[in-house]
Amino acid sequence: MAFNSIKQLLNNHRHDVTVSSEEYQQFRREYVMSYGLRGESFANAFCQRFGIVDYHMIGMDSDEADRYIDKVYLDQKRNTYQYYDI
């Protein structure tokens, strides 16, 4: 896992991300039926779904991640490292 995290940082590809409230609500519904059933954390599933690398979210439970996402990503343009499925 740590090796993949390092590879994500080394890719050095950044992109602009805007997550609308509608997209986020759709993701929340999808999480329960797909990511959650596979044992994926809410924060990691969000990053994968929206192509984001955000190490502030490591270790957050779903409630913490939800509040953080609302504050940082919803309806705002953010420049982040691009997530690659390694």
Phi, psi and omega in degrees: 000315180296323179298317178296323178297319178295317179298325179297317179291322182289340180296332173055020175269125179246154177207160177274136181232132171231123179249115179283161178300322179295316178298320181293319178295322176296317178301317181300320178293319180293326183303313183301317187271347181233290184298314182298320179294336178271000178084014180283137177292154180301314182297314181293321178297320177299313180299316179297313184298321184255008176067043185242141168248114181220100184285352174293338185272354180299129177083358178286140172282175187295326178292316177298315180298319180300314179296318180297314180299316179300318183285322190261324191249327189293125177056030176227144176274123180235140175261116184229166170292144182275132180281132173240133177283106185265000000 
